[in-house]
Amino acid sequence: MAALKALKLLPTLALLPHAATSTNTADHCFADSSNTFHVWIDPYASELGSWKFLECGDTAMPILAIEKGVTYTFEQFDASDWYHPLAFGTEPDDDADDLSTFYMNGVQIDEDDYEAGFVVAREALLGASGQSQDEDEGEGDEEEDNNEDRRRLQAAAGYSVTLTVTDEEGDAEEDADEDRRLQADGDFFYMCNVHNYMAGRIKVYEDGVPLHGEDTPSLLKEPDVVSEYDKSCGTVGVGDYTRSSGKCPADAFICTEGDETPEQLLFGECMYALDCHMNYNMKSILANSDPIVTFIHQMIPHHVNAVNMAKALLKTDTLDSSDEGDREMEHMMWAIINGQNFQIHQMQDYLAEKSYAESDVCEPDAGFPSLAPSPSPGSPTLSPAPAPMAAPVAALTPPPAAAAAKSAPAASSSSSAGGSDTITTTASGNIIATICVVAAVFIVGAFVAGRRSAQVAGKDPAPASAPPYETSEV
């Protein structure tokens, strides 16, 4: 399917292949007694999510073992497989069109239809399954249904792929089956035909022994190592951005009121860490040559944050599949994870193709100057206005509201020392106090001006059409 294959972009040039290593047969995973692998996606196992197989336990991206000449079936019946059509190839980043046979509910289909089934809209899925849109939607809202059931419809369609590896070279004109046979030269790979870097290794066996002892060709990216903190949150890469990291000391992304449950507090801390990760990594050095680069340097962490937020919510396991609204929200979370991860790949590949770094973060201690503001037509100067000089009435006691405002920072700072999530500083207190004093000066000035105007009006009334306080002199 040409359109979908265009989605799978070239690998990022910055990711270099890893050196080949000797295989450990004890780590290889074998199919069940019917030569079937049952495929699903664990969204928490890596940034993109990782392939897992029921036959391989909880191992992410396991090394699969298949016997030469035997046909194996890979069933993608799980809803987590949505947006992840399985493909195979002799390279970890390039699927081979003639290597697999594709099925829907046991009926052979072509690769284009198979791939489309994992990403297309609801109507196409229903049509492919022989069910009309009208039959399924009943009296429900069509747009609502479109967003609700796509993953489950894909799972119910019974998509599967078969793989047979032999050392015979096929002839497409004589035998379509032989055309899918490739010479068993090196390892094979299973991969996603939409997302980059989701390739796992397949070792080909003959008479119970691997044909190749070395792991070649090399993977472009080894599976992510997820920290214990990220495992507790369902996220990836935010474990170094917790409150204790000190990377976002002046930001209160999450505030609490004191009545939260331990589960709520855990979720709040996870949200703080992932927000800090985004905030920290969006602080980018302005690219001189291409504004698109600066846009991407900020948008990638923004997208990563959206993906991590969706994963964190799914990890709480609070969405009830029996509730219509929760089902829609669950579908939205998966759409964010799959869609924005793909967009991250698009942006990464743009940078790689033009030889730009994937990120260019302004480290706080690097000494980079901030971007100076430029005058605009509506603002001839953006220089800060001089602070008002103390007026004779500066000694007036501020009104109760101003006094309360002046005392608020001190109380807030005390609360922060006691564990409050809201972070305040002495600088913010000084600013508030200054504003209050200035406001008091203006209020008193307006009052004096009003009294003088009233006195003048008593002596020489102004015309009825003149607005009050028309003169500017006090």
C-alpha positions as CSV (number, residue, x, y, z in Angstrom):
1,M,0.0,0.0,0.0
2,A,1.9,3.0,-1.3
3,A,0.1,5.6,0.8
4,L,0.7,3.8,4.1
5,K,4.3,2.8,3.2
6,A,5.0,6.5,2.8
7,L,4.0,6.9,6.5
8,K,6.9,4.8,7.6
9,L,9.7,7.2,7.3
10,L,13.5,6.7,7.0
11,P,15.3,6.0,10.2
12,T,16.8,8.9,12.1
13,L,20.4,9.2,11.0
14,A,21.5,9.8,14.5
15,L,20.6,6.3,15.6
16,L,23.5,4.1,14.6
17,P,23.3,0.3,14.4
18,H,24.5,-1.6,17.5
19,A,27.3,-4.0,17.2
20,A,26.4,-7.6,16.5
21,T,26.5,-10.0,19.5
22,S,26.3,-13.7,19.9
23,T,22.9,-15.0,20.5
24,N,21.8,-16.8,23.6
25,T,19.3,-19.6,22.6
26,A,17.9,-19.6,26.2
27,D,16.5,-16.2,25.5
28,H,14.7,-17.2,22.3
29,C,10.9,-17.5,22.3
30,F,9.0,-20.3,20.5
31,A,5.5,-20.4,19.2
32,D,2.7,-22.5,20.8
33,S,1.9,-26.1,19.7
34,S,-0.1,-24.7,16.7
35,N,2.9,-22.6,15.5
36,T,1.0,-19.4,16.5
37,F,2.2,-16.2,18.1
38,H,-0.4,-14.0,19.8
39,V,0.6,-10.4,19.4
40,W,-0.2,-7.3,21.5
41,I,1.3,-3.9,22.3
42,D,2.5,-2.8,25.8
43,P,2.3,1.0,25.7
44,Y,4.4,1.3,28.9
45,A,7.4,-0.8,27.9
46,S,9.0,1.9,25.8
47,E,8.5,5.4,24.4
48,L,6.6,4.0,21.4
49,G,5.2,0.9,23.1
50,S,6.7,-2.5,22.6
51,W,5.6,-5.7,20.9
52,K,4.9,-8.5,23.3
53,F,3.7,-12.1,22.6
54,L,1.6,-14.3,24.9
55,E,4.0,-17.1,24.3
56,C,7.0,-15.0,25.5
57,G,5.7,-13.9,28.9
58,D,6.3,-10.2,29.8
59,T,9.5,-9.8,27.7
60,A,9.3,-6.7,25.5
61,M,10.5,-7.1,21.9
62,P,11.6,-10.8,22.5
63,I,13.8,-12.7,20.1
64,L,11.5,-15.1,18.3
65,A,12.6,-18.5,17.1
66,I,11.1,-20.1,14.0
67,E,12.0,-23.4,12.2
68,K,12.9,-23.1,8.5
69,G,10.2,-24.4,6.2
70,V,7.4,-24.2,8.9
71,T,4.5,-21.8,8.5
72,Y,3.8,-19.6,11.5
73,T,0.8,-17.5,12.2
74,F,0.9,-14.1,14.0
75,E,-2.5,-13.2,15.4
76,Q,-3.3,-9.5,15.9
77,F,-6.6,-10.0,17.7
78,D,-5.9,-7.6,20.6
79,A,-7.2,-4.0,20.5
80,S,-3.8,-2.7,21.5
81,D,-2.6,-3.7,18.0
82,W,-4.5,-0.8,16.5
83,Y,-2.2,1.4,14.4
84,H,0.4,-1.3,14.4
85,P,0.1,-3.6,11.3
86,L,2.7,-6.3,11.6
87,A,5.3,-6.7,8.9
88,F,8.5,-8.7,8.3
89,G,11.7,-8.1,6.6
90,T,15.4,-9.0,6.3
91,E,16.3,-5.5,7.5
92,P,15.0,-3.9,10.8
93,D,13.7,-0.9,9.0
94,D,12.4,-2.3,5.7
95,D,9.6,-4.8,5.3
96,A,9.6,-7.2,2.4
97,D,6.4,-7.3,0.4
98,D,6.7,-10.9,-0.6
99,L,7.5,-12.4,2.8
100,S,4.1,-12.6,4.4
101,T,0.5,-13.7,3.7
102,F,-2.3,-11.6,5.2
103,Y,-5.7,-12.7,6.5
104,M,-8.9,-11.2,7.9
105,N,-11.2,-13.7,9.7
106,G,-9.3,-16.5,7.9
107,V,-9.8,-15.1,4.4
108,Q,-6.7,-14.1,2.6
109,I,-6.4,-10.4,1.7
110,D,-3.7,-8.3,0.1
111,E,-1.2,-6.3,2.2
112,D,-2.8,-3.0,1.3
113,D,-6.2,-4.0,2.8
114,Y,-4.4,-5.5,5.9
115,E,-2.5,-2.3,6.6
116,A,-5.5,-0.1,6.0
117,G,-7.6,-2.1,8.5
118,F,-5.4,-0.8,11.3
119,V,-5.6,2.9,10.6
120,V,-8.7,3.7,8.5
121,A,-12.0,5.0,9.7
122,R,-14.9,3.0,11.1
123,E,-16.9,2.9,7.8
124,A,-14.1,1.0,6.0
125,L,-13.7,-1.5,8.8
126,L,-17.5,-2.2,8.8
127,G,-17.5,-2.6,5.1
128,A,-14.6,-5.0,5.2
129,S,-16.3,-7.1,7.8
130,G,-19.5,-7.3,5.7
131,Q,-21.5,-5.1,8.1
132,S,-23.1,-1.8,7.0
133,Q,-22.8,1.4,8.9
134,D,-26.6,1.6,9.4
135,E,-26.8,-1.9,10.8
136,D,-24.2,-1.1,13.5
137,E,-24.9,2.4,14.6
138,G,-28.6,2.0,15.3
139,E,-29.9,5.2,16.7
140,G,-26.6,6.3,18.1
141,D,-24.6,9.3,17.0
142,E,-22.5,8.5,14.0
143,E,-19.6,10.8,14.9
144,E,-19.6,9.6,18.4
145,D,-19.5,6.0,17.2
146,N,-16.7,6.7,14.8
147,N,-14.5,7.8,17.7
148,E,-15.6,5.0,20.1
149,D,-15.2,1.6,18.6
150,R,-12.4,1.7,16.0
151,R,-9.8,-0.2,18.1
152,R,-12.3,-2.9,19.0
153,L,-13.6,-3.3,15.5
154,Q,-10.0,-3.8,14.3
155,A,-9.5,-6.4,17.0
156,A,-12.8,-8.2,16.1
157,A,-11.9,-8.3,12.4
158,G,-9.5,-11.2,13.1
159,Y,-6.4,-9.9,11.4
160,S,-3.4,-12.3,11.2
161,V,-0.2,-12.8,9.2
162,T,1.6,-16.0,8.2
163,L,5.3,-16.3,7.7
164,T,7.3,-19.1,6.1
165,V,11.0,-19.0,5.7
166,T,12.8,-21.4,3.3
167,D,16.0,-21.3,1.3
168,E,14.2,-21.5,-2.0
169,E,14.1,-18.5,-4.2
170,G,10.6,-18.1,-5.6
171,D,9.3,-17.3,-9.0
172,A,6.4,-14.9,-8.9
173,E,5.2,-15.9,-12.4
174,E,5.0,-19.6,-11.6
175,D,3.9,-19.8,-8.0
176,A,2.6,-17.0,-5.8
177,D,3.4,-19.0,-2.7
178,E,7.1,-19.4,-3.7
179,D,7.3,-15.7,-4.3
180,R,7.0,-15.2,-0.5
181,R,10.1,-17.4,0.1
182,L,13.4,-15.7,0.7
183,Q,16.8,-17.2,1.2
184,A,17.5,-17.7,4.9
185,D,20.6,-15.5,4.9
186,G,21.0,-13.7,8.3
187,D,18.2,-13.0,10.8
188,F,14.7,-11.8,10.0
189,F,12.8,-9.0,11.8
190,Y,9.2,-8.3,12.8
191,M,8.3,-4.7,12.8
192,C,5.5,-2.1,12.7
193,N,4.6,-0.8,9.2
194,V,3.7,2.6,10.6
195,H,6.1,3.5,13.5
196,N,9.8,3.5,13.3
197,Y,12.2,1.7,15.6
198,M,9.7,-1.0,16.6
199,A,11.7,-3.9,15.1
200,G,12.4,-7.2,16.9
201,R,14.7,-10.1,15.9
202,I,13.7,-13.5,14.5
203,K,16.2,-16.3,14.6
204,V,15.7,-19.0,11.9
205,Y,16.3,-22.6,13.2
206,E,17.1,-25.7,11.3
207,D,16.8,-29.1,13.0
208,G,16.6,-27.3,16.4
209,V,19.8,-25.2,15.9
210,P,20.0,-21.5,14.9
211,L,21.3,-21.0,11.4
212,H,23.2,-17.9,12.5
213,G,25.0,-17.5,15.8
214,E,25.6,-13.8,15.5
215,D,22.8,-11.2,15.8
216,T,23.0,-9.7,12.3
217,P,22.0,-7.4,10.8
218,S,22.0,-5.0,13.8
219,L,19.0,-3.3,15.3
220,L,18.8,0.4,14.8
221,K,17.5,1.0,18.3
222,E,17.6,-1.3,21.3
223,P,14.5,-1.4,23.6
224,D,14.2,1.5,26.0
225,V,15.3,1.0,29.6
226,V,12.3,2.2,31.7
227,S,13.1,3.6,35.2
228,E,11.3,2.3,38.2
229,Y,9.7,5.7,38.7
230,D,8.4,5.7,35.1
231,K,7.1,2.2,35.6
232,S,5.0,3.4,38.5
233,C,3.6,6.3,36.3
234,G,3.2,4.5,33.0
235,T,5.5,7.0,31.4
236,V,9.0,7.0,29.8
237,G,11.9,9.4,30.4
238,V,10.4,11.5,33.2
239,G,12.1,9.9,36.2
240,D,14.8,12.6,36.2
241,Y,12.3,15.4,36.4
242,T,10.6,14.9,39.7
243,R,10.3,17.7,42.3
244,S,13.5,16.5,44.0
245,S,15.4,16.9,40.7
246,G,15.3,20.7,41.1
247,K,14.9,21.2,37.3
248,C,11.7,23.1,37.6
249,P,12.1,24.9,41.0
250,A,9.8,27.8,40.4
251,D,6.9,26.0,38.7
252,A,3.8,24.6,40.4
253,F,2.4,22.4,37.7
254,I,0.2,20.6,40.2
255,C,-1.3,22.1,43.3
256,T,-3.0,20.2,46.1
257,E,-5.7,21.1,48.7
258,G,-4.8,18.6,51.4
259,D,-7.6,16.1,51.0
260,E,-6.1,13.9,48.2
261,T,-5.9,10.1,48.4
262,P,-2.4,8.5,48.1
263,E,-3.4,7.4,44.6
264,Q,-4.3,10.9,43.6
265,L,-1.1,12.2,45.0
266,L,0.9,9.6,43.1
267,F,-0.8,10.6,39.9
268,G,-0.2,14.3,40.7
269,E,3.5,13.7,41.2
270,C,3.7,11.8,37.9
271,M,2.0,14.7,36.1
272,Y,4.4,17.1,37.7
273,A,7.4,15.1,36.5
274,L,6.1,14.8,32.9
275,D,5.2,18.5,32.8
276,C,8.6,19.5,34.1
277,H,10.2,17.3,31.4
278,M,8.3,19.2,28.7
279,N,8.9,22.6,30.3
280,Y,12.7,21.9,30.6
281,N,13.2,20.5,27.1
282,M,11.1,23.1,25.3
283,K,13.6,25.8,26.4
284,S,15.4,25.8,23.0
285,I,18.2,27.8,21.5
286,L,16.7,29.9,18.6
287,A,17.8,28.4,15.3
288,N,19.3,31.1,13.1
289,S,18.8,29.3,9.8
290,D,15.4,27.7,9.9
291,P,12.4,28.6,12.1
292,I,11.0,25.1,11.4
293,V,13.9,23.7,13.5
294,T,13.0,25.8,16.5
295,F,9.4,24.8,16.0
296,I,10.4,21.1,16.0
297,H,12.8,21.4,18.9
298,Q,9.8,22.7,21.0
299,M,7.1,20.6,19.5
300,I,8.8,17.2,20.0
301,P,8.8,17.6,23.9
302,H,5.3,19.0,23.6
303,H,4.2,15.8,21.8
304,V,6.2,13.6,24.2
305,N,4.3,15.2,27.0
306,A,0.9,14.4,25.4
307,V,1.9,10.8,24.9
308,N,3.1,10.5,28.5
309,M,0.0,12.2,29.8
310,A,-2.2,9.7,27.9
311,K,-0.1,6.7,29.2
312,A,-0.3,8.0,32.8
313,L,-4.1,8.2,32.6
314,L,-4.4,4.7,31.2
315,K,-2.0,3.4,33.9
316,T,-4.4,4.6,36.6
317,D,-6.9,2.0,35.3
318,T,-9.8,4.3,36.1
319,L,-11.5,4.2,32.7
320,D,-14.5,2.0,32.8
321,S,-15.0,0.2,29.5
322,S,-18.7,-0.3,30.3
323,D,-19.2,3.5,30.4
324,E,-19.7,5.2,27.1
325,G,-17.9,8.3,28.0
326,D,-14.9,6.4,29.4
327,R,-14.7,4.3,26.2
328,E,-14.5,7.4,24.1
329,M,-11.8,8.7,26.4
330,E,-9.8,5.4,26.2
331,H,-10.0,5.6,22.5
332,M,-8.7,9.2,22.6
333,M,-5.7,8.2,24.8
334,W,-4.7,5.5,22.3
335,A,-5.2,7.9,19.4
336,I,-2.9,10.4,21.1
337,I,-0.2,7.8,21.8
338,N,-0.2,6.4,18.3
339,G,-0.8,9.5,16.3
340,Q,1.6,11.9,18.1
341,N,4.3,9.3,18.2
342,F,4.1,9.0,14.5
343,Q,4.3,12.8,14.2
344,I,7.4,12.8,16.4
345,H,8.9,10.5,13.8
346,Q,8.0,12.9,11.0
347,M,9.7,15.8,12.9
348,Q,12.8,13.7,13.8
349,D,13.3,12.7,10.2
350,Y,13.0,16.3,9.0
351,L,15.8,17.2,11.3
352,A,17.9,14.2,10.3
353,E,17.5,14.8,6.6
354,K,18.8,18.3,7.0
355,S,21.5,17.3,9.5
356,Y,20.1,19.2,12.5
357,A,20.4,18.0,16.0
358,E,17.2,16.4,17.5
359,S,17.2,18.9,20.3
360,D,19.1,22.1,21.3
361,V,18.1,22.8,24.9
362,C,19.1,26.0,26.7
363,E,20.7,24.5,29.8
364,P,20.1,26.7,32.8
365,D,23.8,27.0,33.7
366,A,25.0,27.5,30.1
367,G,24.9,31.3,30.4
368,F,22.8,31.8,27.2
369,P,21.1,35.3,27.1
370,S,17.4,35.5,26.9
371,L,15.7,36.7,23.7
372,A,15.6,40.5,23.9
373,P,12.1,41.9,23.2
374,S,11.7,44.0,20.0
375,P,9.7,47.1,19.6
376,S,6.4,46.7,17.7
377,P,4.3,49.3,15.9
378,G,1.9,49.4,18.8
379,S,4.6,49.6,21.4
380,P,7.3,52.1,20.5
381,T,9.4,51.0,23.4
382,L,9.3,47.9,25.6
383,S,11.8,49.3,28.1
384,P,10.3,49.0,31.6
385,A,8.7,52.2,32.9
386,P,10.6,53.9,35.7
387,A,9.2,53.1,39.1
388,P,6.9,55.8,40.4
389,M,8.6,58.3,42.8
390,A,7.2,58.3,46.4
391,A,4.4,60.8,46.7
392,P,3.7,62.8,49.8
393,V,0.8,60.4,50.5
394,A,3.1,57.4,50.4
395,A,3.1,57.3,54.2
396,L,-0.7,56.6,54.2
397,T,-1.7,53.4,55.7
398,P,-2.7,51.0,52.9
399,P,-6.3,49.9,52.9
400,P,-7.1,46.5,54.5
401,A,-7.2,44.7,51.2
402,A,-3.7,46.0,50.3
403,A,-2.4,45.0,53.8
404,A,-3.9,41.5,53.3
405,A,-2.3,41.2,49.9
406,K,1.1,42.2,51.4
407,S,0.8,39.6,54.0
408,A,-0.2,36.8,51.6
409,P,3.3,36.1,50.2
410,A,4.6,35.5,53.7
411,A,1.8,33.1,54.6
412,S,2.2,31.3,51.3
413,S,6.0,31.0,51.8
414,S,5.3,29.5,55.2
415,S,2.9,27.0,53.7
416,S,5.4,26.1,51.1
417,A,8.0,25.3,53.8
418,G,5.4,23.0,55.3
419,G,5.1,21.0,52.2
420,S,2.7,23.0,50.0
421,D,2.9,22.4,46.3
422,T,2.5,26.1,45.5
423,I,6.0,27.7,45.3
424,T,6.3,31.4,46.0
425,T,9.3,33.6,46.3
426,T,10.3,36.8,48.0
427,A,10.5,38.5,44.6
428,S,6.8,37.8,44.0
429,G,5.9,39.2,47.4
430,N,7.8,42.4,46.7
431,I,6.1,42.8,43.4
432,I,2.6,42.4,45.0
433,A,3.5,44.9,47.7
434,T,4.8,47.5,45.2
435,I,1.6,47.1,43.2
436,C,-0.5,47.6,46.2
437,V,1.4,50.8,47.2
438,V,1.1,52.2,43.7
439,A,-2.6,51.4,43.6
440,A,-3.1,53.2,46.9
441,V,-1.3,56.3,45.6
442,F,-3.5,56.4,42.5
443,I,-6.7,55.9,44.6
444,V,-5.8,58.7,46.9
445,G,-4.8,60.9,44.0
446,A,-8.2,60.2,42.3
447,F,-10.0,61.0,45.5
448,V,-8.2,64.4,45.9
449,A,-8.8,65.2,42.2
450,G,-12.5,64.5,42.7
451,R,-12.8,66.7,45.7
452,R,-11.1,69.6,43.9
453,S,-13.3,69.2,40.9
454,A,-16.3,69.3,43.2
455,Q,-15.1,72.4,44.8
456,V,-14.6,74.1,41.4
457,A,-18.0,72.9,40.3
458,G,-19.5,74.6,43.4
459,K,-18.0,77.9,42.4
460,D,-18.4,77.8,38.6
461,P,-20.5,74.8,37.4
462,A,-19.3,73.1,34.3
463,P,-21.6,72.7,31.2
464,A,-24.0,69.8,31.6
465,S,-22.5,68.1,28.6
466,A,-19.0,67.9,30.0
467,P,-18.0,64.5,31.4
468,P,-17.0,64.3,35.0
469,Y,-13.3,64.8,35.8
470,E,-12.6,66.1,32.3
471,T,-9.6,68.1,33.3
472,S,-6.4,66.4,34.0
473,E,-5.0,68.9,36.4
474,V,-5.1,68.1,40.1
